[in-house]
Amino acid sequence: MNNFPSKDTVERLRKQYPSGTRVKLVHMNDPYSKLRPGDKGTVDFVDDTGTIFCSWDRGSSLGVVYGEDAVRKL
């Protein structure tokens, strides 16, 4: 089962969320995460699976998984 985004989608995400971009969490589909909607962070990088890795202001470094979680630019 391959739910990874296409290379074009990953490139689009990298252009949309370059390193240093401030983001706000809209939704995270992880019941064990302490992150909540409205939490803010700074993008570190987007990996080859489209996961947006962030340094969250509350100390977490969880990635935002493409197709499961959502952030928006500030």
N, CA, C and O atoms as a Tripos MOL2 file, in Angstrom:
@<TRIPOS>MOLECULE
protein
  296   295    74     0     0
PROTEIN
NO_CHARGES

@<TRIPOS>ATOM
      1 N           0.8430   -1.1880    0.0000 N.3       1 MET1
      2 CA          0.0000    0.0000    0.0000 C.3       1 MET1
      3 C           0.8850    1.2470    0.0000 C.2       1 MET1
      4 O           1.7080    1.4410    0.8940 O.2       1 MET1
      5 N           0.7000    2.0790   -1.0110 N.am      2 ASN2
      6 CA          1.5320    3.2700   -1.1580 C.3       2 ASN2
      7 C           0.6530    4.5110   -1.1680 C.2       2 ASN2
      8 O           0.0310    4.8280   -2.1820 O.2       2 ASN2
      9 N           0.6010    5.2060   -0.0510 N.am      3 ASN3
     10 CA         -0.1830    6.4350    0.0500 C.3       3 ASN3
     11 C           0.6970    7.6720    0.0030 C.2       3 ASN3
     12 O           0.2670    8.7640    0.3730 O.2       3 ASN3
     13 N           1.9380    7.4950   -0.4560 N.am      4 PHE4
     14 CA          2.8490    8.6310   -0.5050 C.3       4 PHE4
     15 C           2.4670    9.5550   -1.6530 C.2       4 PHE4
     16 O           1.9870    9.0990   -2.6910 O.2       4 PHE4
     17 N           2.6830   10.8590   -1.4650 N.am      5 PRO5
     18 CA          2.3830   11.8130   -2.5430 C.3       5 PRO5
     19 C           3.3930   11.6860   -3.6840 C.2       5 PRO5
     20 O           4.4860   11.1450   -3.5170 O.2       5 PRO5
     21 N           2.9970   12.1950   -4.8320 N.am      6 SER6
     22 CA          3.8780   12.1820   -6.0020 C.3       6 SER6
     23 C           5.0670   13.1230   -5.7810 C.2       6 SER6
     24 O           5.0490   13.9730   -4.8910 O.2       6 SER6
     25 N           6.0970   12.9490   -6.6110 N.am      7 LYS7
     26 CA          7.2610   13.8430   -6.5240 C.3       7 LYS7
     27 C           6.8540   15.2880   -6.7630 C.2       7 LYS7
     28 O           7.3920   16.2000   -6.1350 O.2       7 LYS7
     29 N           5.8980   15.5020   -7.6780 N.am      8 ASP8
     30 CA          5.4180   16.8640   -7.9480 C.3       8 ASP8
     31 C           4.7630   17.4720   -6.7100 C.2       8 ASP8
     32 O           4.9640   18.6500   -6.4110 O.2       8 ASP8
     33 N           3.9780   16.6670   -5.9910 N.am      9 THR9
     34 CA          3.3220   17.1450   -4.7840 C.3       9 THR9
     35 C           4.3500   17.4930   -3.7120 C.2       9 THR9
     36 O           4.2280   18.5140   -3.0360 O.2       9 THR9
     37 N           5.3630   16.6410   -3.5600 N.am     10 VAL10
     38 CA          6.4200   16.9050   -2.5760 C.3      10 VAL10
     39 C           7.1420   18.2050   -2.9200 C.2      10 VAL10
     40 O           7.4250   19.0100   -2.0330 O.2      10 VAL10
     41 N           7.4410   18.4150   -4.2020 N.am     11 GLU11
     42 CA          8.1180   19.6550   -4.6130 C.3      11 GLU11
     43 C           7.2350   20.8690   -4.3380 C.2      11 GLU11
     44 O           7.7280   21.9130   -3.9120 O.2      11 GLU11
     45 N           5.9260   20.7330   -4.5820 N.am     12 ARG12
     46 CA          4.9960   21.8300   -4.3070 C.3      12 ARG12
     47 C           4.9830   22.1450   -2.8110 C.2      12 ARG12
     48 O           4.9930   23.3130   -2.4210 O.2      12 ARG12
     49 N           4.9600   21.1030   -1.9740 N.am     13 LEU13
     50 CA          4.9930   21.3100   -0.5220 C.3      13 LEU13
     51 C           6.2840   21.9990   -0.0910 C.2      13 LEU13
     52 O           6.2680   22.8800    0.7690 O.2      13 LEU13
     53 N           7.4060   21.5930   -0.6950 N.am     14 ARG14
     54 CA          8.6990   22.2130   -0.3450 C.3      14 ARG14
     55 C           8.7330   23.6850   -0.7140 C.2      14 ARG14
     56 O           9.3340   24.4890   -0.0020 O.2      14 ARG14
     57 N           8.0870   24.0490   -1.8310 N.am     15 LYS15
     58 CA          8.0290   25.4560   -2.2300 C.3      15 LYS15
     59 C           7.0710   26.2290   -1.3310 C.2      15 LYS15
     60 O           7.3200   27.3890   -1.0010 O.2      15 LYS15
     61 N           5.9700   25.5800   -0.9340 N.am     16 GLN16
     62 CA          4.9560   26.2370   -0.1110 C.3      16 GLN16
     63 C           5.4120   26.3960    1.3390 C.2      16 GLN16
     64 O           5.0520   27.3650    2.0080 O.2      16 GLN16
     65 N           6.2070   25.4330    1.8200 N.am     17 TYR17
     66 CA          6.6460   25.4300    3.2210 C.3      17 TYR17
     67 C           8.1670   25.3220    3.3290 C.2      17 TYR17
     68 O           8.6850   24.3220    3.8260 O.2      17 TYR17
     69 N           8.8890   26.3600    2.8600 N.am     18 PRO18
     70 CA         10.3490   26.3100    2.9920 C.3      18 PRO18
     71 C          10.7770   26.4040    4.4540 C.2      18 PRO18
     72 O          10.0130   26.8500    5.3100 O.2      18 PRO18
     73 N          11.9950   25.9820    4.7220 N.am     19 SER19
     74 CA         12.5540   26.0560    6.0700 C.3      19 SER19
     75 C          12.4000   27.4700    6.6160 C.2      19 SER19
     76 O          12.6910   28.4460    5.9240 O.2      19 SER19
     77 N          11.9440   27.5750    7.8570 N.am     20 GLY20
     78 CA         11.7600   28.8790    8.4860 C.3      20 GLY20
     79 C          10.3380   29.3950    8.4310 C.2      20 GLY20
     80 O          10.0140   30.3680    9.1120 O.2      20 GLY20
     81 N           9.4670   28.7620    7.6270 N.am     21 THR21
     82 CA          8.0780   29.1950    7.5140 C.3      21 THR21
     83 C           7.3500   28.9450    8.8330 C.2      21 THR21
     84 O           7.4540   27.8630    9.4110 O.2      21 THR21
     85 N           6.6180   29.9430    9.3010 N.am     22 ARG22
     86 CA          5.8090   29.7890   10.5080 C.3      22 ARG22
     87 C           4.4620   29.1900   10.1110 C.2      22 ARG22
     88 O           3.8410   29.6050    9.1320 O.2      22 ARG22
     89 N           4.0270   28.2060   10.8960 N.am     23 VAL23
     90 CA          2.7740   27.5140   10.6160 C.3      23 VAL23
     91 C           1.9380   27.3930   11.8840 C.2      23 VAL23
     92 O           2.4420   27.5240   12.9990 O.2      23 VAL23
     93 N           0.6470   27.1380   11.6830 N.am     24 LYS24
     94 CA         -0.3020   26.9200   12.7680 C.3      24 LYS24
     95 C          -0.9690   25.5740   12.5180 C.2      24 LYS24
     96 O          -1.4210   25.2960   11.4070 O.2      24 LYS24
     97 N          -1.0290   24.7460   13.5480 N.am     25 LEU25
     98 CA         -1.6420   23.4300   13.4100 C.3      25 LEU25
     99 C          -3.1560   23.5580   13.2860 C.2      25 LEU25
    100 O          -3.8080   24.2130   14.1000 O.2      25 LEU25
    101 N          -3.7080   22.9140   12.2430 N.am     26 VAL26
    102 CA         -5.1470   22.8730   12.0390 C.3      26 VAL26
    103 C          -5.6950   21.5800   12.6310 C.2      26 VAL26
    104 O          -6.7080   21.5860   13.3310 O.2      26 VAL26
    105 N          -5.0100   20.4640   12.3400 N.am     27 HIS27
    106 CA         -5.4760   19.1470   12.7910 C.3      27 HIS27
    107 C          -4.3030   18.1710   12.8010 C.2      27 HIS27
    108 O          -3.4810   18.1770   11.8850 O.2      27 HIS27
    109 N          -4.2250   17.3350   13.8350 N.am     28 MET28
    110 CA         -3.2330   16.2600   13.8540 C.3      28 MET28
    111 C          -3.9410   14.9710   14.2460 C.2      28 MET28
    112 O          -4.5860   14.8920   15.2920 O.2      28 MET28
    113 N          -3.8090   13.9640   13.3890 N.am     29 ASN29
    114 CA         -4.4820   12.6880   13.5790 C.3      29 ASN29
    115 C          -3.5930   11.7440   14.3920 C.2      29 ASN29
    116 O          -3.2260   10.6650   13.9270 O.2      29 ASN29
    117 N          -3.2540   12.1700   15.6160 N.am     30 ASP30
    118 CA         -2.3900   11.3790   16.4990 C.3      30 ASP30
    119 C          -2.8840   11.5410   17.9320 C.2      30 ASP30
    120 O          -2.6380   12.5710   18.5600 O.2      30 ASP30
    121 N          -3.5810   10.5300   18.4520 N.am     31 PRO31
    122 CA         -4.1650   10.6580   19.7950 C.3      31 PRO31
    123 C          -3.1180   10.7880   20.9080 C.2      31 PRO31
    124 O          -3.4530   11.1950   22.0200 O.2      31 PRO31
    125 N          -1.8590   10.4470   20.6230 N.am     32 TYR32
    126 CA         -0.8150   10.5020   21.6460 C.3      32 TYR32
    127 C          -0.0340   11.8070   21.6290 C.2      32 TYR32
    128 O           0.7680   12.0640   22.5270 O.2      32 TYR32
    129 N          -0.2650   12.6330   20.6130 N.am     33 SER33
    130 CA          0.4400   13.9130   20.5200 C.3      33 SER33
    131 C          -0.1120   14.8950   21.5390 C.2      33 SER33
    132 O          -1.3130   14.9240   21.8050 O.2      33 SER33
    133 N           0.7790   15.7000   22.1060 N.am     34 LYS34
    134 CA          0.3550   16.7740   22.9990 C.3      34 LYS34
    135 C           0.0120   18.0410   22.2160 C.2      34 LYS34
    136 O          -0.4990   19.0070   22.7820 O.2      34 LYS34
    137 N           0.2970   18.0310   20.9090 N.am     35 LEU35
    138 CA         -0.0240   19.1930   20.0790 C.3      35 LEU35
    139 C          -1.5340   19.3070   19.9130 C.2      35 LEU35
    140 O          -2.2470   18.3070   19.8210 O.2      35 LEU35
    141 N          -2.0010   20.5460   19.8770 N.am     36 ARG36
    142 CA         -3.4190   20.8260   19.7330 C.3      36 ARG36
    143 C          -3.6360   21.8460   18.6200 C.2      36 ARG36
    144 O          -2.7370   22.6340   18.3260 O.2      36 ARG36
    145 N          -4.8250   21.8420   17.9900 N.am     37 PRO37
    146 CA         -5.1130   22.8580   16.9710 C.3      37 PRO37
    147 C          -4.8350   24.2620   17.5160 C.2      37 PRO37
    148 O          -5.2090   24.5940   18.6400 O.2      37 PRO37
    149 N          -4.1810   25.0610   16.7040 N.am     38 GLY38
    150 CA         -3.8070   26.4160   17.1090 C.3      38 GLY38
    151 C          -2.3560   26.5270   17.5370 C.2      38 GLY38
    152 O          -1.8100   27.6280   17.5860 O.2      38 GLY38
    153 N          -1.7110   25.3810   17.8540 N.am     39 ASP39
    154 CA         -0.2930   25.4300   18.2160 C.3      39 ASP39
    155 C           0.5180   25.9230   17.0190 C.2      39 ASP39
    156 O           0.1860   25.6420   15.8680 O.2      39 ASP39
    157 N           1.5870   26.6650   17.3140 N.am     40 LYS40
    158 CA          2.4130   27.2570   16.2580 C.3      40 LYS40
    159 C           3.8020   26.6520   16.2680 C.2      40 LYS40
    160 O           4.3020   26.1990   17.2980 O.2      40 LYS40
    161 N           4.4170   26.6560   15.0820 N.am     41 GLY41
    162 CA          5.7640   26.1290   14.9530 C.3      41 GLY41
    163 C           6.4670   26.6920   13.7460 C.2      41 GLY41
    164 O           5.9080   27.4880   12.9920 O.2      41 GLY41
    165 N           7.7100   26.2660   13.5730 N.am     42 THR42
    166 CA          8.5490   26.7070   12.4600 C.3      42 THR42
    167 C           8.9760   25.4830   11.6630 C.2      42 THR42
    168 O           9.4650   24.5030   12.2240 O.2      42 THR42
    169 N           8.7850   25.5500   10.3450 N.am     43 VAL43
    170 CA          9.1430   24.4360    9.4720 C.3      43 VAL43
    171 C          10.6530   24.2520    9.4500 C.2      43 VAL43
    172 O          11.4040   25.2130    9.2830 O.2      43 VAL43
    173 N          11.0950   22.9900    9.6220 N.am     44 ASP44
    174 CA         12.5060   22.6290    9.4780 C.3      44 ASP44
    175 C          12.7840   22.1480    8.0530 C.2      44 ASP44
    176 O          13.6960   22.6380    7.3860 O.2      44 ASP44
    177 N          11.9810   21.1770    7.5980 N.am     45 PHE45
    178 CA         12.1410   20.6530    6.2390 C.3      45 PHE45
    179 C          10.9350   19.7920    5.8780 C.2      45 PHE45
    180 O          10.1510   19.4020    6.7430 O.2      45 PHE45
    181 N          10.8010   19.5020    4.5760 N.am     46 VAL46
    182 CA          9.7930   18.5700    4.0700 C.3      46 VAL46
    183 C          10.5460   17.3670    3.5280 C.2      46 VAL46
    184 O          11.4220   17.5130    2.6750 O.2      46 VAL46
    185 N          10.2050   16.1570    4.0270 N.am     47 ASP47
    186 CA         10.9330   14.9650    3.5720 C.3      47 ASP47
    187 C          10.3420   14.4020    2.2780 C.2      47 ASP47
    188 O           9.3890   14.9610    1.7360 O.2      47 ASP47
    189 N          10.9000   13.3120    1.7900 N.am     48 ASP48
    190 CA         10.4930   12.7330    0.5030 C.3      48 ASP48
    191 C           9.0910   12.1340    0.5110 C.2      48 ASP48
    192 O           8.5510   11.8200   -0.5500 O.2      48 ASP48
    193 N           8.4860   11.9680    1.7020 N.am     49 THR49
    194 CA          7.1160   11.4620    1.7800 C.3      49 THR49
    195 C           6.1020   12.5980    1.9530 C.2      49 THR49
    196 O           4.9080   12.3480    2.1160 O.2      49 THR49
    197 N           6.5830   13.8470    1.9180 N.am     50 GLY50
    198 CA          5.7030   14.9980    2.0590 C.3      50 GLY50
    199 C           5.4210   15.3730    3.5020 C.2      50 GLY50
    200 O           4.6010   16.2530    3.7610 O.2      50 GLY50
    201 N           6.0900   14.7170    4.4510 N.am     51 THR51
    202 CA          5.9120   15.0740    5.8580 C.3      51 THR51
    203 C           6.6380   16.3870    6.1380 C.2      51 THR51
    204 O           7.8170   16.5420    5.8200 O.2      51 THR51
    205 N           5.9100   17.3260    6.7400 N.am     52 ILE52
    206 CA          6.4730   18.6320    7.0750 C.3      52 ILE52
    207 C           6.9730   18.5610    8.5130 C.2      52 ILE52
    208 O           6.1770   18.5010    9.4500 O.2      52 ILE52
    209 N           8.2870   18.5670    8.6840 N.am     53 PHE53
    210 CA          8.8730   18.5120   10.0280 C.3      53 PHE53
    211 C           9.0040   19.9190   10.5780 C.2      53 PHE53
    212 O           9.5420   20.8100    9.9220 O.2      53 PHE53
    213 N           8.5030   20.1070   11.7950 N.am     54 CYS54
    214 CA          8.4670   21.4220   12.4270 C.3      54 CYS54
    215 C           9.0670   21.3660   13.8160 C.2      54 CYS54
    216 O           9.0440   20.3340   14.4860 O.2      54 CYS54
    217 N           9.6040   22.5010   14.2320 N.am     55 SER55
    218 CA          9.9680   22.7100   15.6330 C.3      55 SER55
    219 C           8.8130   23.4920   16.2300 C.2      55 SER55
    220 O           8.6550   24.6850   15.9700 O.2      55 SER55
    221 N           8.0120   22.8130   17.0300 N.am     56 TRP56
    222 CA          6.8220   23.4290   17.6150 C.3      56 TRP56
    223 C           7.2050   24.2800   18.8200 C.2      56 TRP56
    224 O           8.1260   23.9380   19.5620 O.2      56 TRP56
    225 N           6.5020   25.3770   19.0080 N.am     57 ASP57
    226 CA          6.8000   26.3060   20.0960 C.3      57 ASP57
    227 C           6.6990   25.6350   21.4700 C.2      57 ASP57
    228 O           7.3650   26.0590   22.4140 O.2      57 ASP57
    229 N           5.8790   24.6020   21.5870 N.am     58 ARG58
    230 CA          5.7360   23.9350   22.8880 C.3      58 ARG58
    231 C           6.7720   22.8290   23.0960 C.2      58 ARG58
    232 O           6.6780   22.0610   24.0530 O.2      58 ARG58
    233 N           7.7650   22.7480   22.1950 N.am     59 GLY59
    234 CA          8.8950   21.8510   22.4050 C.3      59 GLY59
    235 C           8.8810   20.5680   21.6020 C.2      59 GLY59
    236 O           9.8880   19.8600   21.5680 O.2      59 GLY59
    237 N           7.7850   20.2490   20.9610 N.am     60 SER60
    238 CA          7.6850   19.0240   20.1710 C.3      60 SER60
    239 C           8.3690   19.2010   18.8150 C.2      60 SER60
    240 O           8.5670   20.3230   18.3500 O.2      60 SER60
    241 N           8.7220   18.0870   18.1920 N.am     61 SER61
    242 CA          9.2810   18.1520   16.8380 C.3      61 SER61
    243 C           8.5720   17.1550   15.9190 C.2      61 SER61
    244 O           9.1650   16.6570   14.9620 O.2      61 SER61
    245 N           7.3090   16.8680   16.2100 N.am     62 LEU62
    246 CA          6.5420   15.9340   15.3910 C.3      62 LEU62
    247 C           6.3440   16.4720   13.9790 C.2      62 LEU62
    248 O           6.1790   17.6730   13.7650 O.2      62 LEU62
    249 N           6.3640   15.5500   13.0270 N.am     63 GLY63
    250 CA          6.1050   15.9150   11.6450 C.3      63 GLY63
    251 C           4.6150   15.9280   11.3510 C.2      63 GLY63
    252 O           3.8340   15.2100   11.9750 O.2      63 GLY63
    253 N           4.2380   16.7600   10.3880 N.am     64 VAL64
    254 CA          2.8660   16.8650    9.9120 C.3      64 VAL64
    255 C           2.7510   15.9520    8.6980 C.2      64 VAL64
    256 O           3.3250   16.2360    7.6470 O.2      64 VAL64
    257 N           2.0070   14.8510    8.8410 N.am     65 VAL65
    258 CA          1.9540   13.8140    7.8120 C.3      65 VAL65
    259 C           0.9990   14.2060    6.6920 C.2      65 VAL65
    260 O          -0.1590   14.5460    6.9350 O.2      65 VAL65
    261 N           1.5080   14.1520    5.4530 N.am     66 TYR66
    262 CA          0.7020   14.4930    4.2810 C.3      66 TYR66
    263 C          -0.5320   13.5830    4.2150 C.2      66 TYR66
    264 O          -0.4170   12.3610    4.3090 O.2      66 TYR66
    265 N          -1.7120   14.1940    4.0530 N.am     67 GLY67
    266 CA         -2.9480   13.4340    3.9230 C.3      67 GLY67
    267 C          -3.5990   13.0480    5.2440 C.2      67 GLY67
    268 O          -4.7430   12.5950    5.2610 O.2      67 GLY67
    269 N          -2.8800   13.2240    6.3530 N.am     68 GLU68
    270 CA         -3.4230   12.8750    7.6750 C.3      68 GLU68
    271 C          -3.5910   14.0960    8.5630 C.2      68 GLU68
    272 O          -4.5990   14.2320    9.2550 O.2      68 GLU68
    273 N          -2.6110   14.9790    8.5450 N.am     69 ASP69
    274 CA         -2.5900   16.1470    9.4070 C.3      69 ASP69
    275 C          -2.6630   17.4030    8.5480 C.2      69 ASP69
    276 O          -2.5240   17.3350    7.3270 O.2      69 ASP69
    277 N          -2.8820   18.5480    9.1880 N.am     70 ALA70
    278 CA         -2.9720   19.7850    8.4190 C.3      70 ALA70
    279 C          -2.4080   20.9720    9.1960 C.2      70 ALA70
    280 O          -2.6260   21.1120   10.3990 O.2      70 ALA70
    281 N          -1.6750   21.8250    8.4710 N.am     71 VAL71
    282 CA         -1.1920   23.0970    8.9920 C.3      71 VAL71
    283 C          -1.5330   24.1730    7.9840 C.2      71 VAL71
    284 O          -1.8550   23.8840    6.8310 O.2      71 VAL71
    285 N          -1.4600   25.4180    8.4300 N.am     72 ARG72
    286 CA         -1.5630   26.5200    7.4880 C.3      72 ARG72
    287 C          -0.4780   27.5380    7.8080 C.2      72 ARG72
    288 O          -0.0440   27.6770    8.9520 O.2      72 ARG72
    289 N          -0.0520   28.2460    6.7630 N.am     73 LYS73
    290 CA          0.9830   29.2440    6.9280 C.3      73 LYS73
    291 C           0.4400   30.4330    7.7070 C.2      73 LYS73
    292 O          -0.7260   30.8090    7.5770 O.2      73 LYS73
    293 N           1.3140   31.0130    8.5170 N.am     74 LEU74
    294 CA          0.9600   32.2430    9.2500 C.3      74 LEU74
    295 C           1.4590   33.4440    8.4880 C.2      74 LEU74
    296 O           1.2670   34.5780    8.9280 O.2      74 LEU74
@<TRIPOS>BOND
     1     1     2 1
     2     2     3 1
     3     3     4 2
     4     3     5 am
     5     5     6 1
     6     6     7 1
     7     7     8 2
     8     7     9 am
     9     9    10 1
    10    10    11 1
    11    11    12 2
    12    11    13 am
    13    13    14 1
    14    14    15 1
    15    15    16 2
    16    15    17 am
    17    17    18 1
    18    18    19 1
    19    19    20 2
    20    19    21 am
    21    21    22 1
    22    22    23 1
    23    23    24 2
    24    23    25 am
    25    25    26 1
    26    26    27 1
    27    27    28 2
    28    27    29 am
    29    29    30 1
    30    30    31 1
    31    31    32 2
    32    31    33 am
    33    33    34 1
    34    34    35 1
    35    35    36 2
    36    35    37 am
    37    37    38 1
    38    38    39 1
    39    39    40 2
    40    39    41 am
    41    41    42 1
    42    42    43 1
    43    43    44 2
    44    43    45 am
    45    45    46 1
    46    46    47 1
    47    47    48 2
    48    47    49 am
    49    49    50 1
    50    50    51 1
    51    51    52 2
    52    51    53 am
    53    53    54 1
    54    54    55 1
    55    55    56 2
    56    55    57 am
    57    57    58 1
    58    58    59 1
    59    59    60 2
    60    59    61 am
    61    61    62 1
    62    62    63 1
    63    63    64 2
    64    63    65 am
    65    65    66 1
    66    66    67 1
    67    67    68 2
    68    67    69 am
    69    69    70 1
    70    70    71 1
    71    71    72 2
    72    71    73 am
    73    73    74 1
    74    74    75 1
    75    75    76 2
    76    75    77 am
    77    77    78 1
    78    78    79 1
    79    79    80 2
    80    79    81 am
    81    81    82 1
    82    82    83 1
    83    83    84 2
    84    83    85 am
    85    85    86 1
    86    86    87 1
    87    87    88 2
    88    87    89 am
    89    89    90 1
    90    90    91 1
    91    91    92 2
    92    91    93 am
    93    93    94 1
    94    94    95 1
    95    95    96 2
    96    95    97 am
    97    97    98 1
    98    98    99 1
    99    99   100 2
   100    99   101 am
   101   101   102 1
   102   102   103 1
   103   103   104 2
   104   103   105 am
   105   105   106 1
   106   106   107 1
   107   107   108 2
   108   107   109 am
   109   109   110 1
   110   110   111 1
   111   111   112 2
   112   111   113 am
   113   113   114 1
   114   114   115 1
   115   115   116 2
   116   115   117 am
   117   117   118 1
   118   118   119 1
   119   119   120 2
   120   119   121 am
   121   121   122 1
   122   122   123 1
   123   123   124 2
   124   123   125 am
   125   125   126 1
   126   126   127 1
   127   127   128 2
   128   127   129 am
   129   129   130 1
   130   130   131 1
   131   131   132 2
   132   131   133 am
   133   133   134 1
   134   134   135 1
   135   135   136 2
   136   135   137 am
   137   137   138 1
   138   138   139 1
   139   139   140 2
   140   139   141 am
   141   141   142 1
   142   142   143 1
   143   143   144 2
   144   143   145 am
   145   145   146 1
   146   146   147 1
   147   147   148 2
   148   147   149 am
   149   149   150 1
   150   150   151 1
   151   151   152 2
   152   151   153 am
   153   153   154 1
   154   154   155 1
   155   155   156 2
   156   155   157 am
   157   157   158 1
   158   158   159 1
   159   159   160 2
   160   159   161 am
   161   161   162 1
   162   162   163 1
   163   163   164 2
   164   163   165 am
   165   165   166 1
   166   166   167 1
   167   167   168 2
   168   167   169 am
   169   169   170 1
   170   170   171 1
   171   171   172 2
   172   171   173 am
   173   173   174 1
   174   174   175 1
   175   175   176 2
   176   175   177 am
   177   177   178 1
   178   178   179 1
   179   179   180 2
   180   179   181 am
   181   181   182 1
   182   182   183 1
   183   183   184 2
   184   183   185 am
   185   185   186 1
   186   186   187 1
   187   187   188 2
   188   187   189 am
   189   189   190 1
   190   190   191 1
   191   191   192 2
   192   191   193 am
   193   193   194 1
   194   194   195 1
   195   195   196 2
   196   195   197 am
   197   197   198 1
   198   198   199 1
   199   199   200 2
   200   199   201 am
   201   201   202 1
   202   202   203 1
   203   203   204 2
   204   203   205 am
   205   205   206 1
   206   206   207 1
   207   207   208 2
   208   207   209 am
   209   209   210 1
   210   210   211 1
   211   211   212 2
   212   211   213 am
   213   213   214 1
   214   214   215 1
   215   215   216 2
   216   215   217 am
   217   217   218 1
   218   218   219 1
   219   219   220 2
   220   219   221 am
   221   221   222 1
   222   222   223 1
   223   223   224 2
   224   223   225 am
   225   225   226 1
   226   226   227 1
   227   227   228 2
   228   227   229 am
   229   229   230 1
   230   230   231 1
   231   231   232 2
   232   231   233 am
   233   233   234 1
   234   234   235 1
   235   235   236 2
   236   235   237 am
   237   237   238 1
   238   238   239 1
   239   239   240 2
   240   239   241 am
   241   241   242 1
   242   242   243 1
   243   243   244 2
   244   243   245 am
   245   245   246 1
   246   246   247 1
   247   247   248 2
   248   247   249 am
   249   249   250 1
   250   250   251 1
   251   251   252 2
   252   251   253 am
   253   253   254 1
   254   254   255 1
   255   255   256 2
   256   255   257 am
   257   257   258 1
   258   258   259 1
   259   259   260 2
   260   259   261 am
   261   261   262 1
   262   262   263 1
   263   263   264 2
   264   263   265 am
   265   265   266 1
   266   266   267 1
   267   267   268 2
   268   267   269 am
   269   269   270 1
   270   270   271 1
   271   271   272 2
   272   271   273 am
   273   273   274 1
   274   274   275 1
   275   275   276 2
   276   275   277 am
   277   277   278 1
   278   278   279 1
   279   279   280 2
   280   279   281 am
   281   281   282 1
   282   282   283 1
   283   283   284 2
   284   283   285 am
   285   285   286 1
   286   286   287 1
   287   287   288 2
   288   287   289 am
   289   289   290 1
   290   290   291 1
   291   291   292 2
   292   291   293 am
   293   293   294 1
   294   294   295 1
   295   295   296 2
@<TRIPOS>SUBSTRUCTURE
     1 MET1         2 RESIDUE 1 A MET
     2 ASN2         6 RESIDUE 1 A ASN
     3 ASN3        10 RESIDUE 1 A ASN
     4 PHE4        14 RESIDUE 1 A PHE
     5 PRO5        18 RESIDUE 1 A PRO
     6 SER6        22 RESIDUE 1 A SER
     7 LYS7        26 RESIDUE 1 A LYS
     8 ASP8        30 RESIDUE 1 A ASP
     9 THR9        34 RESIDUE 1 A THR
    10 VAL10       38 RESIDUE 1 A VAL
    11 GLU11       42 RESIDUE 1 A GLU
    12 ARG12       46 RESIDUE 1 A ARG
    13 LEU13       50 RESIDUE 1 A LEU
    14 ARG14       54 RESIDUE 1 A ARG
    15 LYS15       58 RESIDUE 1 A LYS
    16 GLN16       62 RESIDUE 1 A GLN
    17 TYR17       66 RESIDUE 1 A TYR
    18 PRO18       70 RESIDUE 1 A PRO
    19 SER19       74 RESIDUE 1 A SER
    20 GLY20       78 RESIDUE 1 A GLY
    21 THR21       82 RESIDUE 1 A THR
    22 ARG22       86 RESIDUE 1 A ARG
    23 VAL23       90 RESIDUE 1 A VAL
    24 LYS24       94 RESIDUE 1 A LYS
    25 LEU25       98 RESIDUE 1 A LEU
    26 VAL26      102 RESIDUE 1 A VAL
    27 HIS27      106 RESIDUE 1 A HIS
    28 MET28      110 RESIDUE 1 A MET
    29 ASN29      114 RESIDUE 1 A ASN
    30 ASP30      118 RESIDUE 1 A ASP
    31 PRO31      122 RESIDUE 1 A PRO
    32 TYR32      126 RESIDUE 1 A TYR
    33 SER33      130 RESIDUE 1 A SER
    34 LYS34      134 RESIDUE 1 A LYS
    35 LEU35      138 RESIDUE 1 A LEU
    36 ARG36      142 RESIDUE 1 A ARG
    37 PRO37      146 RESIDUE 1 A PRO
    38 GLY38      150 RESIDUE 1 A GLY
    39 ASP39      154 RESIDUE 1 A ASP
    40 LYS40      158 RESIDUE 1 A LYS
    41 GLY41      162 RESIDUE 1 A GLY
    42 THR42      166 RESIDUE 1 A THR
    43 VAL43      170 RESIDUE 1 A VAL
    44 ASP44      174 RESIDUE 1 A ASP
    45 PHE45      178 RESIDUE 1 A PHE
    46 VAL46      182 RESIDUE 1 A VAL
    47 ASP47      186 RESIDUE 1 A ASP
    48 ASP48      190 RESIDUE 1 A ASP
    49 THR49      194 RESIDUE 1 A THR
    50 GLY50      198 RESIDUE 1 A GLY
    51 THR51      202 RESIDUE 1 A THR
    52 ILE52      206 RESIDUE 1 A ILE
    53 PHE53      210 RESIDUE 1 A PHE
    54 CYS54      214 RESIDUE 1 A CYS
    55 SER55      218 RESIDUE 1 A SER
    56 TRP56      222 RESIDUE 1 A TRP
    57 ASP57      226 RESIDUE 1 A ASP
    58 ARG58      230 RESIDUE 1 A ARG
    59 GLY59      234 RESIDUE 1 A GLY
    60 SER60      238 RESIDUE 1 A SER
    61 SER61      242 RESIDUE 1 A SER
    62 LEU62      246 RESIDUE 1 A LEU
    63 GLY63      250 RESIDUE 1 A GLY
    64 VAL64      254 RESIDUE 1 A VAL
    65 VAL65      258 RESIDUE 1 A VAL
    66 TYR66      262 RESIDUE 1 A TYR
    67 GLY67      266 RESIDUE 1 A GLY
    68 GLU68      270 RESIDUE 1 A GLU
    69 ASP69      274 RESIDUE 1 A ASP
    70 ALA70      278 RESIDUE 1 A ALA
    71 VAL71      282 RESIDUE 1 A VAL
    72 ARG72      286 RESIDUE 1 A ARG
    73 LYS73      290 RESIDUE 1 A LYS
    74 LEU74      294 RESIDUE 1 A LEU
